[in-house]
Amino acid sequence: NNGAAPTILVDGSSYLFRAFHGLPPLVNSKGHPTGAIKGVISMLRRIPQDYPGSKIIVIFDAKGKNFRHELFPDYKANRPPMPDDLRCQIEPIHQIIKAMGFPLLIVPDVEADDVIGFLAKKAAVEGYEVYMMTPDKDFGQLVTEQIRMFRPGRGGNPAEVWGPDEIREKFDVDDPIQVIDLLGMMGDSADNIPGIPGVGAKTASKLLHQYGSLEGVIAHSHELKGKLKERVEENKELALLSKELATICLDIPLEY
């Protein structure tokens, strides 16, 4: 991209939880919790230092449910309710982000993942290099030469930038788009996506190398043996639903 600074799409919701759980429970002089605020704002202040001139957009989940809950009522049902001492920090974080001059996007009824996917694809078409700042593995499906994942370092380790080669290596797939098929088969405990019971990452990637997609695996299930054949054939609807839940939706009600 002619050395131009990248467009950086920040998954604010995932950073919020990360900061809340990763920092000690800080409070201000009035006793209000401030740990998540400090963590998110510190991270945002670093981006312009590390990537001068970059365009930065911060995206948060909207309150309430979205189309995935309609498809599968147990979507994210494994997550405990948000603690009050985190909830009270959200509005101040939003206000500080706006005061810092960053665009803040919250699209009603749409998850942050889908907003980030929509913006990443549109920006790439216009020739921008895009970094999706998120620790969430679902985003691997969107990675191309122009759209990369920027995963913050944990425990003092440096951040990692994942392009197509890193996705192929880390997920053991032939193409980043197959991350959706992988999650459809192995499930995703973080979002309570079921997948095929008893099928893990290794089996799923082996099947994808052989058949290309979840639909390909289902179409050739008669070639499989023993328990694996049973599991795939008994759970094909569940697997297809899981793939749909794991697919980042690029068609959302948002003007670019």
C-alpha positions in Angstrom: 0.0 0.0 0.0 2.8 2.4 -1.0 4.0 2.6 2.6 0.8 4.4 3.7 -0.3 4.0 7.3 -2.9 1.2 7.8 -6.5 1.5 8.8 -6.9 0.0 12.2 -10.2 -1.4 13.3 -10.2 -2.0 17.1 -12.5 -4.6 18.6 -13.3 -2.5 21.6 -15.6 -5.1 23.3 -12.8 -7.7 23.5 -10.3 -5.2 24.8 -12.8 -4.1 27.5 -13.0 -7.6 28.9 -9.3 -8.2 28.5 -8.4 -5.0 30.4 -11.0 -5.7 33.1 -9.7 -9.3 33.8 -6.0 -8.5 33.1 -5.5 -5.6 35.5 -5.9 -5.3 39.3 -9.2 -3.8 40.4 -8.3 -0.2 40.4 -10.6 2.6 41.8 -10.4 6.4 41.7 -10.6 8.7 44.8 -14.4 8.4 44.9 -14.2 4.6 44.9 -15.4 4.2 41.2 -13.8 1.2 39.4 -11.3 2.4 36.7 -9.2 -0.7 35.8 -10.9 -1.4 32.4 -10.9 2.3 31.6 -7.1 2.6 32.2 -6.4 -0.6 30.2 -8.5 0.3 27.2 -7.3 3.9 27.0 -3.6 2.9 27.5 -3.9 0.5 24.6 -5.6 3.1 22.4 -2.9 5.7 23.2 -0.2 3.3 22.0 -1.6 2.8 18.5 -0.9 6.3 17.1 2.6 6.0 18.6 3.3 2.6 17.0 1.5 3.4 13.7 1.7 7.2 13.1 -0.8 8.5 10.7 -3.1 5.4 10.8 -6.8 5.8 10.7 -8.3 4.3 13.9 -11.9 3.2 14.4 -13.1 1.7 17.6 -16.1 -0.7 17.4 -18.1 -2.0 20.4 -20.9 -4.6 20.5 -24.4 -3.1 20.7 -26.5 -4.0 23.8 -28.8 -7.0 23.6 -29.1 -9.9 21.2 -28.5 -10.2 17.5 -29.4 -12.6 14.6 -27.2 -15.4 16.0 -29.4 -15.6 19.1 -32.4 -16.1 16.8 -30.5 -18.9 15.0 -29.3 -20.5 18.2 -30.8 -19.3 21.6 -27.8 -20.8 23.5 -25.3 -18.6 21.5 -22.9 -17.1 24.2 -25.2 -18.5 26.9 -22.1 -19.9 28.7 -21.0 -16.4 29.6 -21.7 -15.0 33.0 -23.6 -11.7 33.2 -21.4 -8.6 33.0 -20.1 -7.6 36.5 -21.5 -4.3 37.8 -18.0 -2.9 38.3 -17.3 -3.5 34.6 -20.7 -2.2 33.4 -20.2 1.1 35.1 -17.0 1.7 33.2 -18.4 1.3 29.7 -20.0 4.8 29.3 -16.8 6.6 30.6 -14.7 4.6 28.1 -17.0 5.6 25.3 -16.8 9.3 26.3 -13.0 9.2 26.6 -12.7 7.5 23.2 -14.8 10.3 21.6 -12.8 13.0 23.4 -9.6 11.5 22.1 -11.0 12.0 18.6 -11.4 8.4 17.5 -14.6 7.4 15.7 -16.7 5.1 17.9 -19.1 2.7 16.2 -21.9 0.8 17.8 -24.5 -0.6 15.4 -27.8 -1.6 17.0 -28.5 -5.3 16.8 -25.1 -6.0 15.2 -22.1 -7.6 16.8 -18.8 -5.8 16.7 -17.3 -8.7 14.7 -19.7 -8.1 11.8 -19.1 -4.3 11.8 -15.3 -4.9 11.7 -15.7 -7.5 8.9 -17.9 -5.1 6.8 -15.5 -2.2 7.2 -12.4 -4.3 6.6 -13.7 -5.7 3.3 -14.9 -2.3 2.1 -11.6 -0.6 3.0 -9.6 -3.3 1.3 -11.6 -2.8 -1.9 -10.7 0.9 -1.8 -7.0 0.0 -1.5 -6.4 0.5 2.2 -4.2 -1.9 4.2 -6.3 -3.0 7.2 -5.4 -4.3 10.6 -8.1 -5.8 12.7 -7.0 -5.4 16.3 -8.5 -8.3 18.2 -7.5 -11.5 20.0 -10.6 -13.3 18.6 -9.7 -16.3 16.3 -13.0 -16.0 14.3 -11.4 -13.1 12.4 -8.9 -15.5 10.7 -11.6 -16.1 8.1 -11.2 -12.5 6.8 -7.5 -12.4 6.5 -6.0 -11.6 3.1 -2.8 -9.9 1.9 -4.5 -6.6 2.6 -6.5 -7.5 5.7 -4.4 -8.7 8.6 -5.1 -9.6 12.2 -3.2 -7.7 14.8 -3.1 -9.7 18.0 -1.9 -7.9 21.1 0.9 -9.6 23.1 0.0 -11.2 26.5 2.2 -11.2 29.6 4.9 -9.0 28.2 5.1 -10.8 24.8 5.2 -8.7 21.7 2.1 -8.3 19.5 1.7 -10.5 16.5 0.5 -9.6 13.0 -1.2 -12.6 11.3 -1.4 -12.6 7.5 -2.6 -15.5 5.2 0.6 -17.5 5.9 0.3 -17.3 9.7 -3.4 -18.3 9.5 -2.6 -21.3 7.3 0.1 -22.3 9.8 -1.7 -21.7 13.1 -5.0 -23.3 12.0 -3.5 -25.9 9.7 -5.8 -24.9 6.8 -5.1 -24.4 3.1 -7.0 -21.1 2.9 -8.0 -18.6 5.7 -11.7 -18.8 4.6 -11.6 -22.4 5.9 -11.4 -21.1 9.5 -15.3 -20.9 9.3 -15.4 -24.6 8.3 -12.9 -25.5 11.1 -15.1 -23.7 13.7 -18.2 -25.3 12.3 -16.7 -28.8 13.0 -14.7 -28.2 16.2 -17.0 -25.6 17.7 -15.9 -22.6 19.7 -16.3 -22.7 23.5 -15.8 -18.9 23.8 -19.1 -18.3 22.0 -20.8 -21.5 23.0 -20.8 -22.7 19.3 -21.4 -26.5 19.5 -19.7 -27.9 16.4 -19.6 -31.7 16.0 -19.3 -33.5 19.4 -16.0 -35.4 19.6 -14.4 -33.6 16.6 -11.4 -31.5 17.6 -9.0 -29.2 15.7 -6.7 -31.9 14.3 -9.5 -34.1 12.9 -11.3 -31.0 11.5 -8.2 -29.7 9.7 -7.4 -33.2 8.3 -10.9 -33.5 6.9 -10.7 -30.0 5.4 -7.3 -30.8 3.7 -9.2 -33.8 2.2 -12.6 -32.4 1.3 -12.1 -28.6 1.2 -15.2 -27.5 3.2 -17.7 -28.6 5.8 -20.2 -29.2 3.0 -17.6 -31.3 1.2 -17.0 -33.4 4.3 -20.8 -33.9 4.7 -21.2 -34.9 1.0 -18.4 -37.5 1.4 -19.3 -38.8 4.8 -19.9 -42.2 3.3 -16.2 -42.5 2.8 -15.4 -41.9 6.5 -15.0 -44.8 9.0 -16.4 -45.8 12.3 -17.2 -43.3 15.0 -16.2 -40.3 12.9 -18.6 -41.3 10.2 -21.4 -41.6 12.8 -20.5 -38.3 14.4 -20.5 -36.4 11.1 -23.7 -38.0 9.8 -25.6 -37.6 13.1 -24.6 -33.9 13.6 -24.6 -32.5 10.1 -27.4 -29.9 10.8 -25.6 -28.9 14.0 -22.3 -28.5 12.1 -23.9 -26.4 9.4 -25.6 -24.2 12.1 -22.3 -23.9 13.9 -20.6 -22.8 10.6 -23.4 -20.1 10.1 -22.9 -18.9 13.7 -19.1 -18.6 13.2 -19.4 -16.8 9.8 -18.8 -13.1 10.1 -21.7 -11.4 8.4 -20.5 -8.8 5.8 -24.0 -7.7 4.8 -25.1 -5.3 7.6 -27.3 -2.2 7.8 -24.5 0.3 7.7 -23.5 3.0 5.3 -19.8 2.8 4.5 
